[in-house]
Amino acid sequence: MIRMQLRGLCAAVLMLCAALPAQAAPKPLKYVLPEAARPVAGGRSVQVSVGQAELGSNINSTLGFAMVAGGAVGVIIEAGVGAERAQRAQLGITPVRRGLMDFDADQLAIDSTKAALAAMPWLEGQEPAFSRDATLFGKSDFLTAAATSQVAYFTYVYDMAPDFSSVNVSVGIAIASKAQAKKGQPYTRLLDKNLVYGQRVSSVVRLANPTTPAENAQRWAANDSALAKKALALAFTKAGDLIPRALVVTDADVARFNAAERRTIGPLGGKPMEEGPGEVLLFNPLPMGLVHVQTLQE
């Protein structure tokens, strides 16, 4: 009975979304930072946030589901019918997490950000401050207390694909101004429409020849999660490499990327920017930005 009711709810949601006007579709973030806006007097304070203490097990992973289902509609549907899948995901990821007890993902996020800052001295980023509070309000408090006129935020999320075929590291990049442009609460400075810049980069490390979710999870968990540790290290490092590239994307680059033919790799899709043996860099401004996909060499 519950399943039938949920199916009815899902159908209603889909019908409602189909009836929405075209302008209701979400818009990309401000993923082009004009060259004139890159330098700022006094430099920028930097905050690195990791709002999780362990590997994510969300069945709607950072990348895969968002790109397949198309945002909020898919989330609503999955929230209704995905309880059993979520339970299976928790069971599968528990052994992987156990092997990662001594794995310092927070330090990887900090190191990746420092490497990115070193590669773009024009940003004039200060020594990163680390925070476990990745909320809008926590970021707003940091912005209010900052000694600089702008703050650059790097918010990391790391998890596994719903079928355990990949490890995903995603970094939300935002630059916000300390000044309150219009009347409103301080947190509104962090809303997408008020950002100086906003984009996301993602690094996906896929298993070679993935099979079933259960078998994939076992491969990640084997030998004290050795494979998961290797993949996470690669994913964090590559995410850091992508940050400077995202911040210097121009309107001409966007036009060139969008002119390319769309490619799909597993559940991931986008316009290919670069491709090499076992890896590809995709551009998909809504919702994922730059997405690097590589196959793990075991």
N, C-alpha and C positions, 0 to 999 in steps of 0.2 A: 504493500500500500504506500509506504513512504517513498519507495523508488518511483512509483507511478506519479506521485505528487511532485516529486523533484523533476521528473521529466516534463511535467506540465509547466512547472516554474521556468525551466530552461527554455522551453518553447516560447513562453511568454516574453522572456528576456530577449530572445533572438528577434521576435516580431517587433518588440519595442525599439530595439537598436536599428533594425532595418528601416523603421519609419522615421528615424532621426534625420534632420537635414544634414547636408554634406558639411556645413560649417561647424557641426558639433564634433567632428573628428579631432582627436588630439593633435597638437602642433609640435614640431620639433623644438628642442631647446635652442638657445642661441649658440650654435656650434661653430660659428665663425667669430673669432676675436680680431677685429680690424687692427691692422698694423699700428695705426696711430694710437690705439688704446692699450697696446702691450706694455709700454713703460708707464709707471705711475710714481709720482713723487713720494719718497719715503719707503718705497718697496711694499711688499705684501706680507702680512702675517700668514702662517700656514697651519692648518689643522688636519691631522690624519685621524680618521675615525674607523673603528671596526666594531660594529654594534653586536657582535656575537662572540662567544667564548669557545665555540667548537664548530666543527664542520657542519654546514647546513644540510638538512635532510628534507627540505621542502620539495614536495613532488612537482610543484610548479617552479622549476629551477630558474636561476638567474637569467638564463638565455633561452633554452629550448622551448618552453611552453609559451613564453611571451611572444615569440616570433611565429609560432604555429597558430595560436588561437587568437592573437590580435588583441591583447590587452585586457581591459576590465571585464569584458563579456566572458572570456574564457575563465577568468578567476572566479567569477560568480558561479559558473557551471561547475567548475572543479570543486568549489567549496561545498556544493550540494551533493555531488556523486563520488567524490574522491576519498571518502573516509577509509575504505578498505585499502586503496592504493597507498594512502598515507601510512597506514599501519604496516604494510609490507615494506615501505621505504624505511621506516624506523627500524624494523627488524634487520634489514639488509645493511644499514649504515652503522649499526651499533658496533660490530667488530672492527670496522674501519676506524671509528672514533677511538676505540680502546687503544689501538696502535698509535694514535696521534696524541696521546696524553702529554708527551714531552715535546710536541712539535710547536714551535713558537711562531704562529701565523702573524701575530701582532708585530713582531720584529721584522718579519718579511715585508709587511705593509710599510713600515717606517723606512726600511732600507730601500725599497722600490721607489718610494716617494723622494728620498734624498738623491737617488741616482737620477731621477727625472728632473729634479730641480737643478742639479749640476749640469745637465744637458741643455738647460734653457736659462742661462744667467740673466737674460733680459727680463724675466719674471720678477727678479729680485726677491725671491722667496726667502723668508727667514727660517731659522731652525724650526722644524716641525714640532708642534705640540700634539701629543697623542690623547685621544679621548675614546672611551667606551660608549659615550652618549652620542649616537648618530641621529638623534631626533632634530626636528626643525627648531625646537625651543632651545635645545642645548647649543646648537650652532649659533642661534641668535644671541645667546648669552656671551659666547666667545667673541662674536662680532662686536658687541657693545663694549667689551673689555679690551679689545685690541688697540694697540698703540698706532696702528696704521690706518689709512683711509679705506683700504680694501683688504679682504681676506680671501685666500685661496683654500678651498676645501677639497680633500681627497677622501672619499668615503668608500671603503672596501667591503665587498660581500664575497664569500667563497662558499661553494656548495658543489653538489654532484647532480648530474642530469637525472631525470626521473627513472631512466632505465640503467643507471650507473655506468653508462658508456663513456662518460667524460667527467673531468674535474673542471669547474668554471670559476674564474676570478674576475669580478667586475668592479670597476672603479668609477664612481660618480664624481665628476669634476665640476666644481662651481667656483665662480669668482663673484663675490658680493661686495657692495659698497656699504660703508658704515653709516653714511648719511641716510636719513629717512626722506625719500623723495616726495611722498604724499602722506596725508593723514592716514593713520592706521597703527596697528600693533607692531612692535619691533620685529616680530618674526616674519612679517610680510616682506621684509628686505630679502628673505631667502626664497620667496616664491619664484617660480620659473620666469614669470613675466618681468620681474624686477632685477633679475641677475644681470651682471655685466657679461657673464659667459656661463654656459652650461652644456655639458656633454657627458657621454659615458664611453669608456673603453672596456673591452672584455677580452679575456684570454681563455681559450678553450683547449684543454689537452685531452685528446681522445685515446681510448684504448685501441690497440691494433686488433682488428677482427673481433669486435664485441659480439657477444651472443645473448643469452638470456639475462635479465636483471639479476637473478640469483647468482649465476656464474660470474657475471661481471663484478658483483660485490665481493665475491670470494677472491677474485684476482687482486682487487685493491687491498683487501685485508691480509693477504698472505705475508708471512715473514715480518710480522709486526708492522703491517701497513707500509712496507717499504716502497711499493709502487705508488701509493697515494702520496707519500712524502716527496718522492721524486717529481710527481706530476704537479703538486702544489708549488714546489720551489720553482719549477719551470713557468708555471702560470703566473705567479707573482712577479717574477723577473720580466716576463714578456709584457705584462700589464704596465709595469714601470716604463718599459721601452716605448709603449704606445702613447703615454701621456704627453710627451713633448710633440709628438706628431699630431695629436688631436688639437693641440693649442695653436698650431700654426696653419691649420687648414684654411684655405681661402675660398672665396665664392667661385673663383675659376676652377679650383680643385673639385668643389662640389658639383659643378656643371659637368666636368669631365667624368667624375665617378658615376653620376646619374645616367650618363649617356651609354655606359657599359651595359652589357647584357647580364641580367640577374642570374646568379648561381645559387644552387641549394646543396648544402653538405649536411646529410642527416637531417635534423630538424632546423638547421641554421640556414638563413638566406641573406643575400645582399649582393652588392655590386663589387666584383673582384678588383682590388687595387694592385695587388702583387700576388704572385704564386710561385712556389718552389717545390722541390721534392718533399712530400709529406706535410706541406703547410700552405695556407692561403690567408690573405688579409682581405676582409670584406668591409664594405662601407654600407651602413644601413642607419641613416640618421634617426629614424623613428621605428623602434624605440632604442636601438642598441648602439649606435655610433660606430666606432671602429671595432671590428671583431676579428681577432687572430685565432685561427684554428690550426693546430698541429697534432700529428699522430705520435704517441709516445713510443719511443724505441725501448723495448724491454731487454 
